[in-house]
């Protein structure tokens, strides 16, 4: 790896989007990186983005970006339906790849991408930025250090941001379940991943209910009313592999009451993290706790070591923290940042949730080997195509 890591970002718009909102500010704040190239299928927008963000190369096609010698790490920040095609091409180039969550449009695509990456011997990273949150890392360490004793249960309530009464035009594609970007796939997934992260555990089995209570939404810009068919009410209950019982409810839109609260109950005490948004990776969060003889919860100050990278704020902060982990992983060979394997664990949970809701019965998550590949289904036979 070069002295600085050259990044090529696929899917940069000069005026909007997660790349310009979070990835570019995060990368520009870290001395370990330089943005070597960006791409957009519209050449005019690609060039405008390059000028705005002072990037030396702009491409209107995938091949030129992934083959660019200055690019060490390919970052995919486009809509979910294009992830498989673009990530597959990046893997074939032999470059390290960072793909935003969801990794694929469904479990099968995610498993194929993981398999391809592992067989190519490249490093992979997945956009599960909530894990980089100072509050969640602090909470995870408190649980590891026996603050609550043995973890008995976890409870989660959240709001999906999308899936409410109104939607921006740019997010109307999330209303169709075929696009793999609804409340279940994004907000619920990030929220439940944060619970599994703080408990350092994963689900063994689940029961679930999915329901689309709002049948239509209003497009903010045009005022048009359009149909919605993705679930906006998601409930899940299950047992983690180490024993804790978990229940979760995530609903579409934003709430006037609770937008994010996760409570962990243990034999010695309790921990609660509350946030302003259902996606804890971009929210302002507060951790409260009580144990032993404590009569009530109190706010716990986050120690300074967790409050790294104070030079940036807002939605880019935890993206920056994850990029800092990735830089360490690429230069030292460590494994601190979430990988495609971690993303596939979460994809399995979403898949089990859908199966449980469809069948009305408890569903086990598939047992998988150390490579994280589900081999009992035959779904990987055509993985190279």
N, C-alpha and C positions, 0 to 999 in steps of 0.2 A: 504494500500500500504506500502511496506517495506521501510526502510530508503533510500535505493537505488532501482531504478526501474530496474528489470531484463528483458532484451530484448532478444528475440529469433528471429533471422533473417532467413527467408526462401529464399534461392536462392543466396548463396554466392559462388563466384568463386574466387580462389586465385589470378588470374592475370587480370581479367577484370570484367566489369559490374558496374551497378549503386550502388549496395550494397557496394562493396569494394572502389569505387571512392568517394562516397558521404556519405552514411549512417554510415559506420564504423568510418571514421575520425570524423564525427560530434558527434557520441555517445561517442567516446573516449575523446573528448574535454570537455564533460559536466560532472560535478561531481555528478549530480542527477542520472546517469545511470551506469549500468555495462552490458556488453554483456554476457549473461548467456549461450547462445547456438546458433549454426548456423546449417544450413542444406543444403545439395545438394544431388540430387538423385544418384550421383556417390560417393560412400563412400571414394574413394581415394582423390577426390577433396575436399570433406567435411573435411577430416582429415588434408589435406594440408592447407586449409583455416584456420582451427582452430589453427594450429601451427604458421602460418604466423601472424595471428592477435591476438594471445595469448588468445584464447577463450577456456574455460574449457571443453565444450561439443560439439561434432560434431555428427550429425545424418544424415543418408541417407534416412530418411522417415519422413513424415509430422507428423504422430501420436506421435512419441516419443518427437518431439520438442514441440508441442502444449500442451502435457500432462506433460511436465517437470515442477516440482514444483518451480524451480528457475525462471521460465519465467512468468512475469507479463504482458508484452506487446509483441504481436506477430506482426512481420513486414514482409509484403509480397512484395518482390522486383523482382519477376519473370516476364516472358513475359505475356502479357495480356490474351491470351487464357486459361491460367491456374488460373487466378485470382479467378473465381467463385468457383472452387473446393476447393482451398486452403483457401480462406477467409471463406467459409462456414464451413469448418472444424475448423478453429480458433474460429469462433463464437460459435460453439457447445461446445468448451472447456471452455467457460465462461471467457476467457481472453479478455483484451482490444486489439483492432486490429488497426494497421496502414497499409493501402494498398496504394501502389503507384498508381498514376493516369495513365491510366483510371481505375476506380473502377471495371468495368465489360466490357465484350466484347459486348458493346451495351447497350441501355437503359434498356431493360428487365432484364438483369443480374444485373445491378446496383440497380434497384428498389427492386429486390428480396433480394439482400444482405442488403440493408438498412432495409427492412421489418424484415428480420431475426434478424438483430442486435438489432433493437428496441424492438422486442418481447422477446429477450434474456436479455435485460436490460444492455448491455455492452456499454462501451465507444468506439467510433470509430473515426478514423482520416484518412484523405485522403491527398495524396502527391501533394498538390497545393502550392508548395514552393514559387512561385512568390509572393504570398501575404505576405511573410515574408521579401521581399526585402526592404531595407532601403529607397530606392528612391520611391518605390510605396507607402509605408506607409506614407512617408513625403508628397507626392503628394495628397494622400487621405485626410490627415489632412488639407492641404491647402484648398482643395475644401470645406471640412466641415466648415472651418473657414472663408468662403466667399471670398477667394482670387480672384476667377474669377466671383463672383456674382452667378447668376443662370446659371447652366450648360445648354447650348443650343445644343451642338453636340459633337461627338467624331469621330476621324478618326484614323485608324490603318493601317500600312503597315508593313509586316514582311516577313521573309524568314524561310522556314521550316527545314533547316539543312539537314534532310533526304529528299528524293524525288528529288535530283539533278542528275547530269550526272553520278556520281559515288556513290557507296555504299560499306561499309565494309561488309565482309561476315556475321558478326554477326547480321547485320541489314537487311538482305535480306528478312526476314519474314515480314517486314513492307510494302513490295511492294504488298502484297495480302490483299485486303480489308476484307477478311474473318477473318483476325487476329486482326482487330480493333486497329491497331497501326500505321496508316499512318499519313500523314501531317495533315489531318483534325482532327484526334483523339488526336494527341499529340501537335505538335507545334502550330497549329491554336487554339486548345482548351486552352493551357496555355496562349497564347497571348490575346485571347478575354476575358478569365477569369480575366486577369490583368486589362483590361479596365473596366469590371463590378465592380471589387474590388475598383478601385480608385474612381469610381462614386457612389459606394454603392448602386447599382441598378442592375436590371436584365431585359432581353428582354421580351417584350410582344408579338411581332410578328416579322417575318423575311421573306425576300426574298433572294434567294441565287443561285449561279451558281457554279457547281463543274465540273472540266474538267481535264482529264489526257492528258496533252500536250506531255509529254515525254512517248513514248511507251516502250522504253528499257533503261536500265542503265548498266554500267560496274562495275563488282565486282572488287574492288581494288586489293585484294590479288591474284586472279587468272587471271584477265583480261577478264574473260568470260562476254559476253553480255547476259543479261537475261531480260524477259519482266517485265513491271510494269503496274499494273492496278488500283492502288490507285490514287485518284485525286492529282495532283500537282499544281493546280490553284484553289483557293477558294476565292470567293467574297461573301460578305454578307452585307445586309443593313437591318436596322430595327429600331424600336422605343422602347426605354426603358420605364419601367412602370411609371417613373416620368417625361417623356416627351422628353428627349434628343434624337436626331436622330444620328444614328451610321452607319458608313460605314467601311468595313474592306476588305483588300486583303492580303492574305498570299500565297506565292508561294514556290515551292520546292527548295531545295538546298540552296546555299548562293549567295548573290548578291554582285557585285562590287560597288553598290550604297548604298541602304538603307536595312539594315538587320532587324532593328526594330525601328519604330517611332510611337508614340501615341500622338495625339494632342487633347486636350480638350479645346473647345471654350465656353466662357461664356459672360454674359452681361457686366462684368467689365474687363475681361482680358482673357489671354490664358496661358495654361501650356502644355509643351512638354517634353516627356521623350524619349530619344534615346539610343539605345544599340547596342552592337557589334554582337548579335545573336538574332534570332527570338524568342528564349525562354528567356524572361527577368529574369527568376529565376536563370540563370547561367551566365548572361552577365555582362559586365561593362556598367553601365547606367549613363546618365547625365540628370539632370532635368533643364529645362530652363523655365522662366516665364516672363510675362509682364502684367501690368494692369493699369487702369486709364490713367494717362498722360504719361506712359512709351512709348517711340517711337519705341523700339525694344526689342526683347527677350534678357535676360541676364541669365547666368548660376547661379543657386541658390545653395548655399552651404548647404549640408545636416547637420542639427544640430547634435551635438554629441550624444544626447539620442537615435537617430535612428541607430547610428553606433555601435551597441552593438556587443559583441563577436568578437573583433578584433584579437583574438588569432588564427583565422583560415581564410583561403581565398579560392578562387576558387569555384568549383561547390558544395562543401560541406557547404559553408557558410550559405545559406538560408535553407538548410536542418537542419543544427544545430539550426538556429533561430526557425524553426518550432518545433524541438524537445524540445527546451526550453519552448515554449508555451504548448506543450503536457505535460511536466512535471508539469507545474503549473495547468493545467486542471485536471490531475490525482490526484494531492495532495490536491487541494482546491475545486474541483467541478466546476471550471469556464469553459467557452466555448470560448476560444480564438483561438484555432487551427481549421482549416477546418475539417469538419466531413463528414461522408457518405452522410448526407443530402445535404451538400454543393456540393459534387461531383455529386449528382443526379440532382441538378439544372443545372449544366454544361452539364451533359449527355442529359438533355431535350433540351438544346440549340443545341447540335450536332445533335440530332434526328430531331429537327425542321428544321435545315439547310439541312439535307439529304432529308427530305420530300419536302421542298421548291424547291430544285434543281430538284428532280424527277418529280414534278408536274408542275413546272413553275409558281406557284401561291404562294401568301402570306400564310404563315402558322403561326398559333398562338401556343405559348407554352402552354401545358396543364395546366389548373388551378389545383392546388393541395392543400391539407389540410396542417395543421401545421406539421404533421408527415412527409410530403414530399413524400407521396405515391400516385401515380396515381391510383385511384380506379375505373375509368370509363371504363377501357379497359378489365377488367377480366384477365389481365395477371398475377395477383398474386394468382390465385386460386390454382396453383400447386407449390407455393413458398417453401413449406416444402420438396418437393421431390428433 
